[in-house]
C-alpha cells in the first residue's frame, strides 16, 4: 500500500500555499557550513531586523497563508532556540 493515499483532486478546491520564509537570525551552530539562520544569511526575511513586518505583510496580502522558519542543520544547542 505504501504511504500514498488515493484521493480525488478538485482544482476548484485547491488552495495554493504561498508564504514567507523567515530567518530567525540565531547564532551559528557547531556546523558553520550548514548554518542558514545567522544574521548574515541570505535565506528568508530577517526577523530581528524587521520586527512587525511579517504581520504587516500578511495583513496587506491576503493570499499569504504559510509561514516557514528554517534554522538549518547547524547542530544548534537547544539554548539557541529559546
PDB file with one MODEL, atoms N, CA, C and O in Angstrom:
MODEL        1
ATOM      1  N   UNK A   1       0.805  -1.195   0.000  1.00  0.00           N
ATOM      2  CA  UNK A   1       0.000   0.000   0.000  1.00  0.00           C
ATOM      3  C   UNK A   1       0.850   1.260   0.000  1.00  0.00           C
ATOM      4  O   UNK A   1       0.451   2.260  -0.597  1.00  0.00           O
ATOM      5  N   UNK A   2       1.989   1.246   0.640  1.00  0.00           N
ATOM      6  CA  UNK A   2       2.842   2.429   0.668  1.00  0.00           C
ATOM      7  C   UNK A   2       2.264   3.529   1.546  1.00  0.00           C
ATOM      8  O   UNK A   2       1.322   3.297   2.304  1.00  0.00           O
ATOM      9  N   UNK A   3       2.820   4.706   1.442  1.00  0.00           N
ATOM     10  CA  UNK A   3       2.360   5.809   2.282  1.00  0.00           C
ATOM     11  C   UNK A   3       1.539   6.831   1.500  1.00  0.00           C
ATOM     12  O   UNK A   3       1.179   7.875   2.043  1.00  0.00           O
ATOM     13  N   UNK A   4       1.235   6.543   0.220  1.00  0.00           N
ATOM     14  CA  UNK A   4       0.408   7.449  -0.560  1.00  0.00           C
ATOM     15  C   UNK A   4      -1.038   7.008  -0.490  1.00  0.00           C
ATOM     16  O   UNK A   4      -1.345   5.816  -0.509  1.00  0.00           O
ATOM     17  N   UNK A   5      -1.908   7.974  -0.410  1.00  0.00           N
ATOM     18  CA  UNK A   5      -3.332   7.664  -0.375  1.00  0.00           C
ATOM     19  C   UNK A   5      -3.941   8.029  -1.708  1.00  0.00           C
ATOM     20  O   UNK A   5      -3.529   9.000  -2.341  1.00  0.00           O
ATOM     21  N   UNK A   6      -4.917   7.257  -2.133  1.00  0.00           N
ATOM     22  CA  UNK A   6      -5.631   7.550  -3.357  1.00  0.00           C
ATOM     23  C   UNK A   6      -6.741   8.546  -3.007  1.00  0.00           C
ATOM     24  O   UNK A   6      -7.759   8.165  -2.430  1.00  0.00           O
ATOM     25  N   UNK A   7      -6.547   9.796  -3.351  1.00  0.00           N
ATOM     26  CA  UNK A   7      -7.550  10.815  -3.040  1.00  0.00           C
ATOM     27  C   UNK A   7      -7.950  11.513  -4.330  1.00  0.00           C
ATOM     28  O   UNK A   7      -7.166  11.600  -5.275  1.00  0.00           O
ATOM     29  N   UNK A   8      -9.165  12.001  -4.356  1.00  0.00           N
ATOM     30  CA  UNK A   8      -9.606  12.738  -5.538  1.00  0.00           C
ATOM     31  C   UNK A   8      -9.081  14.164  -5.461  1.00  0.00           C
ATOM     32  O   UNK A   8      -8.852  14.696  -4.375  1.00  0.00           O
ATOM     33  N   UNK A   9      -8.896  14.764  -6.602  1.00  0.00           N
ATOM     34  CA  UNK A   9      -8.350  16.116  -6.678  1.00  0.00           C
ATOM     35  C   UNK A   9      -9.317  16.992  -7.446  1.00  0.00           C
ATOM     36  O   UNK A   9      -9.712  16.662  -8.564  1.00  0.00           O
ATOM     37  N   UNK A  10      -9.693  18.095  -6.852  1.00  0.00           N
ATOM     38  CA  UNK A  10     -10.576  19.043  -7.493  1.00  0.00           C
ATOM     39  C   UNK A  10      -9.850  20.372  -7.558  1.00  0.00           C
ATOM     40  O   UNK A  10      -9.633  21.011  -6.528  1.00  0.00           O
ATOM     41  N   UNK A  11      -9.469  20.798  -8.759  1.00  0.00           N
ATOM     42  CA  UNK A  11      -8.677  22.015  -8.888  1.00  0.00           C
ATOM     43  C   UNK A  11      -9.420  23.258  -8.408  1.00  0.00           C
ATOM     44  O   UNK A  11      -8.785  24.247  -8.044  1.00  0.00           O
ATOM     45  N   UNK A  12     -10.747  23.227  -8.400  1.00  0.00           N
ATOM     46  CA  UNK A  12     -11.515  24.377  -7.911  1.00  0.00           C
ATOM     47  C   UNK A  12     -11.395  24.530  -6.399  1.00  0.00           C
ATOM     48  O   UNK A  12     -11.552  25.631  -5.870  1.00  0.00           O
ATOM     49  N   UNK A  13     -11.120  23.437  -5.707  1.00  0.00           N
ATOM     50  CA  UNK A  13     -10.999  23.471  -4.251  1.00  0.00           C
ATOM     51  C   UNK A  13      -9.557  23.635  -3.788  1.00  0.00           C
ATOM     52  O   UNK A  13      -9.307  23.924  -2.618  1.00  0.00           O
ATOM     53  N   UNK A  14      -8.625  23.454  -4.687  1.00  0.00           N
ATOM     54  CA  UNK A  14      -7.214  23.516  -4.309  1.00  0.00           C
ATOM     55  C   UNK A  14      -6.820  24.944  -3.928  1.00  0.00           C
ATOM     56  O   UNK A  14      -7.127  25.898  -4.643  1.00  0.00           O
ATOM     57  N   UNK A  15      -6.143  25.070  -2.801  1.00  0.00           N
ATOM     58  CA  UNK A  15      -5.649  26.370  -2.351  1.00  0.00           C
ATOM     59  C   UNK A  15      -4.125  26.295  -2.348  1.00  0.00           C
ATOM     60  O   UNK A  15      -3.540  25.517  -1.593  1.00  0.00           O
ATOM     61  N   UNK A  16      -3.483  27.101  -3.190  1.00  0.00           N
ATOM     62  CA  UNK A  16      -2.024  27.048  -3.222  1.00  0.00           C
ATOM     63  C   UNK A  16      -1.422  27.588  -1.935  1.00  0.00           C
ATOM     64  O   UNK A  16      -1.975  28.493  -1.310  1.00  0.00           O
ATOM     65  N   UNK A  17      -0.301  27.032  -1.551  1.00  0.00           N
ATOM     66  CA  UNK A  17       0.417  27.523  -0.375  1.00  0.00           C
ATOM     67  C   UNK A  17       1.396  28.595  -0.831  1.00  0.00           C
ATOM     68  O   UNK A  17       2.354  28.320  -1.553  1.00  0.00           O
ATOM     69  N   UNK A  18       1.136  29.806  -0.396  1.00  0.00           N
ATOM     70  CA  UNK A  18       2.002  30.928  -0.728  1.00  0.00           C
ATOM     71  C   UNK A  18       2.368  31.604   0.582  1.00  0.00           C
ATOM     72  O   UNK A  18       1.490  32.024   1.335  1.00  0.00           O
ATOM     73  N   UNK A  19       3.644  31.707   0.850  1.00  0.00           N
ATOM     74  CA  UNK A  19       4.024  32.250   2.140  1.00  0.00           C
ATOM     75  C   UNK A  19       5.380  32.913   2.157  1.00  0.00           C
ATOM     76  O   UNK A  19       5.963  33.232   1.120  1.00  0.00           O
ATOM     77  N   UNK A  20       5.855  33.106   3.351  1.00  0.00           N
ATOM     78  CA  UNK A  20       7.129  33.756   3.595  1.00  0.00           C
ATOM     79  C   UNK A  20       8.073  32.805   4.299  1.00  0.00           C
ATOM     80  O   UNK A  20       7.661  32.007   5.141  1.00  0.00           O
ATOM     81  N   UNK A  21       9.340  32.900   3.945  1.00  0.00           N
ATOM     82  CA  UNK A  21      10.371  32.181   4.677  1.00  0.00           C
ATOM     83  C   UNK A  21      11.022  33.176   5.627  1.00  0.00           C
ATOM     84  O   UNK A  21      11.471  34.245   5.215  1.00  0.00           O
ATOM     85  N   UNK A  22      11.067  32.817   6.876  1.00  0.00           N
ATOM     86  CA  UNK A  22      11.586  33.685   7.925  1.00  0.00           C
ATOM     87  C   UNK A  22      12.977  33.215   8.336  1.00  0.00           C
ATOM     88  O   UNK A  22      13.216  32.018   8.497  1.00  0.00           O
ATOM     89  N   UNK A  23      13.877  34.155   8.502  1.00  0.00           N
ATOM     90  CA  UNK A  23      15.199  33.867   9.057  1.00  0.00           C
ATOM     91  C   UNK A  23      15.170  34.330  10.512  1.00  0.00           C
ATOM     92  O   UNK A  23      15.122  35.534  10.765  1.00  0.00           O
ATOM     93  N   UNK A  24      15.198  33.399  11.481  1.00  0.00           N
ATOM     94  CA  UNK A  24      15.129  33.795  12.891  1.00  0.00           C
ATOM     95  C   UNK A  24      16.403  34.458  13.403  1.00  0.00           C
ATOM     96  O   UNK A  24      16.436  34.938  14.536  1.00  0.00           O
ATOM     97  N   UNK A  25      17.441  34.490  12.589  1.00  0.00           N
ATOM     98  CA  UNK A  25      18.716  35.136  12.921  1.00  0.00           C
ATOM     99  C   UNK A  25      19.279  34.641  14.252  1.00  0.00           C
ATOM    100  O   UNK A  25      19.568  35.424  15.157  1.00  0.00           O
ATOM    101  N   UNK A  26      19.422  33.337  14.341  1.00  0.00           N
ATOM    102  CA  UNK A  26      20.047  32.714  15.503  1.00  0.00           C
ATOM    103  C   UNK A  26      21.558  32.784  15.350  1.00  0.00           C
ATOM    104  O   UNK A  26      22.070  33.164  14.297  1.00  0.00           O
ATOM    105  N   UNK A  27      22.243  32.425  16.379  1.00  0.00           N
ATOM    106  CA  UNK A  27      23.698  32.295  16.273  1.00  0.00           C
ATOM    107  C   UNK A  27      24.018  31.038  15.476  1.00  0.00           C
ATOM    108  O   UNK A  27      23.190  30.132  15.380  1.00  0.00           O
ATOM    109  N   UNK A  28      25.209  30.982  14.911  1.00  0.00           N
ATOM    110  CA  UNK A  28      25.625  29.789  14.168  1.00  0.00           C
ATOM    111  C   UNK A  28      25.808  28.624  15.123  1.00  0.00           C
ATOM    112  O   UNK A  28      26.191  28.805  16.279  1.00  0.00           O
ATOM    113  N   UNK A  29      25.533  27.439  14.630  1.00  0.00           N
ATOM    114  CA  UNK A  29      25.723  26.244  15.436  1.00  0.00           C
ATOM    115  C   UNK A  29      27.131  25.691  15.287  1.00  0.00           C
ATOM    116  O   UNK A  29      28.053  26.401  14.885  1.00  0.00           O
ATOM    117  N   UNK A  30      27.279  24.437  15.612  1.00  0.00           N
ATOM    118  CA  UNK A  30      28.605  23.815  15.567  1.00  0.00           C
ATOM    119  C   UNK A  30      29.035  23.450  14.154  1.00  0.00           C
ATOM    120  O   UNK A  30      30.208  23.153  13.925  1.00  0.00           O
ATOM    121  N   UNK A  31      28.112  23.466  13.210  1.00  0.00           N
ATOM    122  CA  UNK A  31      28.428  23.142  11.820  1.00  0.00           C
ATOM    123  C   UNK A  31      28.226  24.418  10.989  1.00  0.00           C
ATOM    124  O   UNK A  31      27.143  24.646  10.449  1.00  0.00           O
ATOM    125  N   UNK A  32      29.251  25.227  10.892  1.00  0.00           N
ATOM    126  CA  UNK A  32      29.134  26.550  10.267  1.00  0.00           C
ATOM    127  C   UNK A  32      28.694  26.486   8.805  1.00  0.00           C
ATOM    128  O   UNK A  32      27.940  27.349   8.354  1.00  0.00           O
ATOM    129  N   UNK A  33      29.143  25.495   8.069  1.00  0.00           N
ATOM    130  CA  UNK A  33      28.826  25.413   6.649  1.00  0.00           C
ATOM    131  C   UNK A  33      27.330  25.208   6.383  1.00  0.00           C
ATOM    132  O   UNK A  33      26.854  25.538   5.297  1.00  0.00           O
ATOM    133  N   UNK A  34      26.584  24.674   7.349  1.00  0.00           N
ATOM    134  CA  UNK A  34      25.149  24.473   7.160  1.00  0.00           C
ATOM    135  C   UNK A  34      24.306  25.449   7.974  1.00  0.00           C
ATOM    136  O   UNK A  34      23.097  25.256   8.099  1.00  0.00           O
ATOM    137  N   UNK A  35      24.904  26.467   8.516  1.00  0.00           N
ATOM    138  CA  UNK A  35      24.170  27.466   9.291  1.00  0.00           C
ATOM    139  C   UNK A  35      23.466  28.429   8.340  1.00  0.00           C
ATOM    140  O   UNK A  35      24.113  29.255   7.696  1.00  0.00           O
ATOM    141  N   UNK A  36      22.148  28.322   8.252  1.00  0.00           N
ATOM    142  CA  UNK A  36      21.374  29.159   7.330  1.00  0.00           C
ATOM    143  C   UNK A  36      20.477  30.159   8.047  1.00  0.00           C
ATOM    144  O   UNK A  36      19.633  30.793   7.415  1.00  0.00           O
ATOM    145  N   UNK A  37      20.644  30.307   9.336  1.00  0.00           N
ATOM    146  CA  UNK A  37      19.767  31.205  10.089  1.00  0.00           C
ATOM    147  C   UNK A  37      20.554  32.234  10.894  1.00  0.00           C
ATOM    148  O   UNK A  37      20.106  32.679  11.951  1.00  0.00           O
ATOM    149  N   UNK A  38      21.715  32.605  10.396  1.00  0.00           N
ATOM    150  CA  UNK A  38      22.517  33.606  11.094  1.00  0.00           C
ATOM    151  C   UNK A  38      22.119  35.005  10.624  1.00  0.00           C
ATOM    152  O   UNK A  38      21.357  35.153   9.669  1.00  0.00           O
ATOM    153  N   UNK A  39      22.632  36.011  11.290  1.00  0.00           N
ATOM    154  CA  UNK A  39      22.297  37.393  10.943  1.00  0.00           C
ATOM    155  C   UNK A  39      22.698  37.743   9.516  1.00  0.00           C
ATOM    156  O   UNK A  39      22.049  38.577   8.884  1.00  0.00           O
ATOM    157  N   UNK A  40      23.747  37.126   8.999  1.00  0.00           N
ATOM    158  CA  UNK A  40      24.234  37.440   7.655  1.00  0.00           C
ATOM    159  C   UNK A  40      23.692  36.507   6.573  1.00  0.00           C
ATOM    160  O   UNK A  40      24.073  36.629   5.409  1.00  0.00           O
ATOM    161  N   UNK A  41      22.817  35.586   6.937  1.00  0.00           N
ATOM    162  CA  UNK A  41      22.281  34.641   5.962  1.00  0.00           C
ATOM    163  C   UNK A  41      21.370  35.344   4.967  1.00  0.00           C
ATOM    164  O   UNK A  41      20.629  36.262   5.321  1.00  0.00           O
ATOM    165  N   UNK A  42      21.435  34.903   3.727  1.00  0.00           N
ATOM    166  CA  UNK A  42      20.594  35.487   2.678  1.00  0.00           C
ATOM    167  C   UNK A  42      19.243  34.783   2.565  1.00  0.00           C
ATOM    168  O   UNK A  42      18.417  35.174   1.740  1.00  0.00           O
ATOM    169  N   UNK A  43      19.004  33.760   3.372  1.00  0.00           N
ATOM    170  CA  UNK A  43      17.790  32.967   3.253  1.00  0.00           C
ATOM    171  C   UNK A  43      16.690  33.476   4.178  1.00  0.00           C
ATOM    172  O   UNK A  43      16.821  33.378   5.398  1.00  0.00           O
ATOM    173  N   UNK A  44      15.639  34.004   3.636  1.00  0.00           N
ATOM    174  CA  UNK A  44      14.479  34.384   4.408  1.00  0.00           C
ATOM    175  C   UNK A  44      14.459  35.837   4.850  1.00  0.00           C
ATOM    176  O   UNK A  44      15.476  36.530   4.828  1.00  0.00           O
ATOM    177  N   UNK A  45      13.281  36.277   5.249  1.00  0.00           N
ATOM    178  CA  UNK A  45      13.076  37.622   5.771  1.00  0.00           C
ATOM    179  C   UNK A  45      13.688  37.697   7.165  1.00  0.00           C
ATOM    180  O   UNK A  45      13.307  36.922   8.042  1.00  0.00           O
ATOM    181  N   UNK A  46      14.627  38.612   7.387  1.00  0.00           N
ATOM    182  CA  UNK A  46      15.297  38.684   8.698  1.00  0.00           C
ATOM    183  C   UNK A  46      14.341  39.142   9.796  1.00  0.00           C
ATOM    184  O   UNK A  46      13.887  40.286   9.790  1.00  0.00           O
ATOM    185  N   UNK A  47      14.039  38.260  10.725  1.00  0.00           N
ATOM    186  CA  UNK A  47      13.018  38.514  11.743  1.00  0.00           C
ATOM    187  C   UNK A  47      13.414  39.601  12.726  1.00  0.00           C
ATOM    188  O   UNK A  47      12.599  40.469  13.038  1.00  0.00           O
ATOM    189  N   UNK A  48      14.631  39.577  13.215  1.00  0.00           N
ATOM    190  CA  UNK A  48      15.045  40.570  14.216  1.00  0.00           C
ATOM    191  C   UNK A  48      15.247  41.957  13.617  1.00  0.00           C
ATOM    192  O   UNK A  48      15.068  42.962  14.305  1.00  0.00           O
ATOM    193  N   UNK A  49      15.618  42.018  12.345  1.00  0.00           N
ATOM    194  CA  UNK A  49      15.847  43.308  11.694  1.00  0.00           C
ATOM    195  C   UNK A  49      14.558  43.984  11.256  1.00  0.00           C
ATOM    196  O   UNK A  49      14.547  45.190  11.008  1.00  0.00           O
ATOM    197  N   UNK A  50      13.479  43.231  11.159  1.00  0.00           N
ATOM    198  CA  UNK A  50      12.218  43.780  10.666  1.00  0.00           C
ATOM    199  C   UNK A  50      11.056  43.398  11.584  1.00  0.00           C
ATOM    200  O   UNK A  50      10.118  42.742  11.132  1.00  0.00           O
ATOM    201  N   UNK A  51      11.092  43.791  12.865  1.00  0.00           N
ATOM    202  CA  UNK A  51      10.015  43.400  13.779  1.00  0.00           C
ATOM    203  C   UNK A  51       8.674  43.977  13.317  1.00  0.00           C
ATOM    204  O   UNK A  51       8.585  45.143  12.935  1.00  0.00           O
ATOM    205  N   UNK A  52       7.651  43.152  13.359  1.00  0.00           N
ATOM    206  CA  UNK A  52       6.318  43.581  12.959  1.00  0.00           C
ATOM    207  C   UNK A  52       6.064  43.507  11.467  1.00  0.00           C
ATOM    208  O   UNK A  52       4.914  43.584  11.035  1.00  0.00           O
ATOM    209  N   UNK A  53       7.103  43.359  10.676  1.00  0.00           N
ATOM    210  CA  UNK A  53       6.951  43.368   9.219  1.00  0.00           C
ATOM    211  C   UNK A  53       6.189  42.141   8.722  1.00  0.00           C
ATOM    212  O   UNK A  53       5.419  42.243   7.768  1.00  0.00           O
ATOM    213  N   UNK A  54       6.389  41.005   9.342  1.00  0.00           N
ATOM    214  CA  UNK A  54       5.706  39.779   8.921  1.00  0.00           C
ATOM    215  C   UNK A  54       4.196  39.952   9.046  1.00  0.00           C
ATOM    216  O   UNK A  54       3.453  39.621   8.122  1.00  0.00           O
ATOM    217  N   UNK A  55       3.748  40.459  10.168  1.00  0.00           N
ATOM    218  CA  UNK A  55       2.309  40.672  10.381  1.00  0.00           C
ATOM    219  C   UNK A  55       1.758  41.652   9.349  1.00  0.00           C
ATOM    220  O   UNK A  55       0.683  41.429   8.792  1.00  0.00           O
ATOM    221  N   UNK A  56       2.486  42.731   9.094  1.00  0.00           N
ATOM    222  CA  UNK A  56       2.054  43.720   8.104  1.00  0.00           C
ATOM    223  C   UNK A  56       1.914  43.094   6.719  1.00  0.00           C
ATOM    224  O   UNK A  56       0.956  43.382   6.001  1.00  0.00           O
ATOM    225  N   UNK A  57       2.861  42.242   6.344  1.00  0.00           N
ATOM    226  CA  UNK A  57       2.812  41.596   5.035  1.00  0.00           C
ATOM    227  C   UNK A  57       1.605  40.665   4.906  1.00  0.00           C
ATOM    228  O   UNK A  57       0.948  40.636   3.865  1.00  0.00           O
ATOM    229  N   UNK A  58       1.318  39.909   5.959  1.00  0.00           N
ATOM    230  CA  UNK A  58       0.163  39.012   5.920  1.00  0.00           C
ATOM    231  C   UNK A  58      -1.145  39.789   5.879  1.00  0.00           C
ATOM    232  O   UNK A  58      -2.074  39.380   5.182  1.00  0.00           O
ATOM    233  N   UNK A  59      -1.243  40.892   6.602  1.00  0.00           N
ATOM    234  CA  UNK A  59      -2.463  41.707   6.585  1.00  0.00           C
ATOM    235  C   UNK A  59      -2.660  42.397   5.240  1.00  0.00           C
ATOM    236  O   UNK A  59      -3.793  42.532   4.778  1.00  0.00           O
ATOM    237  N   UNK A  60      -1.593  42.827   4.616  1.00  0.00           N
ATOM    238  CA  UNK A  60      -1.684  43.538   3.348  1.00  0.00           C
ATOM    239  C   UNK A  60      -1.850  42.606   2.143  1.00  0.00           C
ATOM    240  O   UNK A  60      -2.267  43.046   1.071  1.00  0.00           O
ATOM    241  N   UNK A  61      -1.526  41.327   2.316  1.00  0.00           N
ATOM    242  CA  UNK A  61      -1.571  40.361   1.212  1.00  0.00           C
ATOM    243  C   UNK A  61      -2.349  39.128   1.641  1.00  0.00           C
ATOM    244  O   UNK A  61      -1.751  38.157   2.106  1.00  0.00           O
ATOM    245  N   UNK A  62      -3.671  39.144   1.494  1.00  0.00           N
ATOM    246  CA  UNK A  62      -4.497  38.038   1.998  1.00  0.00           C
ATOM    247  C   UNK A  62      -4.209  36.686   1.359  1.00  0.00           C
ATOM    248  O   UNK A  62      -4.626  35.658   1.893  1.00  0.00           O
ATOM    249  N   UNK A  63      -3.503  36.660   0.228  1.00  0.00           N
ATOM    250  CA  UNK A  63      -3.162  35.382  -0.402  1.00  0.00           C
ATOM    251  C   UNK A  63      -2.055  34.649   0.352  1.00  0.00           C
ATOM    252  O   UNK A  63      -1.861  33.453   0.136  1.00  0.00           O
ATOM    253  N   UNK A  64      -1.320  35.340   1.237  1.00  0.00           N
ATOM    254  CA  UNK A  64      -0.292  34.680   2.042  1.00  0.00           C
ATOM    255  C   UNK A  64      -0.967  33.793   3.083  1.00  0.00           C
ATOM    256  O   UNK A  64      -1.816  34.257   3.844  1.00  0.00           O
ATOM    257  N   UNK A  65      -0.589  32.518   3.113  1.00  0.00           N
ATOM    258  CA  UNK A  65      -1.236  31.594   4.048  1.00  0.00           C
ATOM    259  C   UNK A  65      -0.259  30.604   4.682  1.00  0.00           C
ATOM    260  O   UNK A  65      -0.680  29.643   5.327  1.00  0.00           O
ATOM    261  N   UNK A  66       1.031  30.832   4.502  1.00  0.00           N
ATOM    262  CA  UNK A  66       2.023  29.906   5.026  1.00  0.00           C
ATOM    263  C   UNK A  66       3.217  30.679   5.581  1.00  0.00           C
ATOM    264  O   UNK A  66       3.625  31.702   5.031  1.00  0.00           O
ATOM    265  N   UNK A  67       3.760  30.171   6.671  1.00  0.00           N
ATOM    266  CA  UNK A  67       4.945  30.758   7.275  1.00  0.00           C
ATOM    267  C   UNK A  67       5.958  29.638   7.474  1.00  0.00           C
ATOM    268  O   UNK A  67       5.628  28.595   8.039  1.00  0.00           O
ATOM    269  N   UNK A  68       7.188  29.850   7.014  1.00  0.00           N
ATOM    270  CA  UNK A  68       8.223  28.819   7.106  1.00  0.00           C
ATOM    271  C   UNK A  68       9.444  29.395   7.827  1.00  0.00           C
ATOM    272  O   UNK A  68       9.978  30.433   7.438  1.00  0.00           O
ATOM    273  N   UNK A  69       9.864  28.716   8.862  1.00  0.00           N
ATOM    274  CA  UNK A  69      11.079  29.109   9.577  1.00  0.00           C
ATOM    275  C   UNK A  69      12.020  27.919   9.555  1.00  0.00           C
ATOM    276  O   UNK A  69      11.665  26.825   9.993  1.00  0.00           O
ATOM    277  N   UNK A  70      13.216  28.139   9.043  1.00  0.00           N
ATOM    278  CA  UNK A  70      14.193  27.056   8.950  1.00  0.00           C
ATOM    279  C   UNK A  70      15.491  27.508   9.596  1.00  0.00           C
ATOM    280  O   UNK A  70      16.070  28.521   9.205  1.00  0.00           O
ATOM    281  N   UNK A  71      15.937  26.766  10.568  1.00  0.00           N
ATOM    282  CA  UNK A  71      17.180  27.128  11.256  1.00  0.00           C
ATOM    283  C   UNK A  71      18.384  26.414  10.679  1.00  0.00           C
ATOM    284  O   UNK A  71      19.512  26.663  11.105  1.00  0.00           O
ATOM    285  N   UNK A  72      18.169  25.535   9.720  1.00  0.00           N
ATOM    286  CA  UNK A  72      19.289  24.826   9.108  1.00  0.00           C
ATOM    287  C   UNK A  72      19.638  23.581   9.881  1.00  0.00           C
ATOM    288  O   UNK A  72      18.975  23.212  10.851  1.00  0.00           O
ATOM    289  N   UNK A  73      20.687  22.950   9.429  1.00  0.00           N
ATOM    290  CA  UNK A  73      21.179  21.725  10.062  1.00  0.00           C
ATOM    291  C   UNK A  73      22.537  22.025  10.673  1.00  0.00           C
ATOM    292  O   UNK A  73      23.540  21.396  10.338  1.00  0.00           O
ATOM    293  N   UNK A  74      22.549  22.982  11.560  1.00  0.00           N
ATOM    294  CA  UNK A  74      23.820  23.526  12.040  1.00  0.00           C
ATOM    295  C   UNK A  74      24.257  22.994  13.395  1.00  0.00           C
ATOM    296  O   UNK A  74      25.255  23.459  13.946  1.00  0.00           O
ATOM    297  N   UNK A  75      23.544  22.050  13.929  1.00  0.00           N
ATOM    298  CA  UNK A  75      23.949  21.493  15.219  1.00  0.00           C
ATOM    299  C   UNK A  75      23.777  22.478  16.343  1.00  0.00           C
ATOM    300  O   UNK A  75      24.683  22.646  17.159  1.00  0.00           O
ATOM    301  N   UNK A  76      22.626  23.140  16.408  1.00  0.00           N
ATOM    302  CA  UNK A  76      22.384  24.151  17.446  1.00  0.00           C
ATOM    303  C   UNK A  76      21.995  23.508  18.766  1.00  0.00           C
ATOM    304  O   UNK A  76      21.191  22.577  18.786  1.00  0.00           O
ATOM    305  N   UNK A  77      22.549  23.986  19.858  1.00  0.00           N
ATOM    306  CA  UNK A  77      22.058  23.547  21.159  1.00  0.00           C
ATOM    307  C   UNK A  77      20.680  24.145  21.409  1.00  0.00           C
ATOM    308  O   UNK A  77      20.347  25.190  20.850  1.00  0.00           O
ATOM    309  N   UNK A  78      19.894  23.508  22.223  1.00  0.00           N
ATOM    310  CA  UNK A  78      18.520  23.941  22.480  1.00  0.00           C
ATOM    311  C   UNK A  78      18.455  25.370  23.028  1.00  0.00           C
ATOM    312  O   UNK A  78      17.455  26.058  22.824  1.00  0.00           O
ATOM    313  N   UNK A  79      19.491  25.820  23.711  1.00  0.00           N
ATOM    314  CA  UNK A  79      19.504  27.166  24.281  1.00  0.00           C
ATOM    315  C   UNK A  79      19.421  28.245  23.199  1.00  0.00           C
ATOM    316  O   UNK A  79      18.903  29.330  23.466  1.00  0.00           O
ATOM    317  N   UNK A  80      19.911  27.982  21.998  1.00  0.00           N
ATOM    318  CA  UNK A  80      19.818  28.969  20.917  1.00  0.00           C
ATOM    319  C   UNK A  80      18.392  29.144  20.405  1.00  0.00           C
ATOM    320  O   UNK A  80      18.052  30.183  19.838  1.00  0.00           O
ATOM    321  N   UNK A  81      17.576  28.143  20.605  1.00  0.00           N
ATOM    322  CA  UNK A  81      16.201  28.192  20.105  1.00  0.00           C
ATOM    323  C   UNK A  81      15.240  28.875  21.070  1.00  0.00           C
ATOM    324  O   UNK A  81      14.116  29.205  20.692  1.00  0.00           O
ATOM    325  N   UNK A  82      15.650  29.081  22.255  1.00  0.00           N
ATOM    326  CA  UNK A  82      14.745  29.654  23.266  1.00  0.00           C
ATOM    327  C   UNK A  82      14.626  31.144  23.141  1.00  0.00           C
ATOM    328  O   UNK A  82      13.905  31.772  23.916  1.00  0.00           O
TER     329      UNK A  82
ENDMDL
END
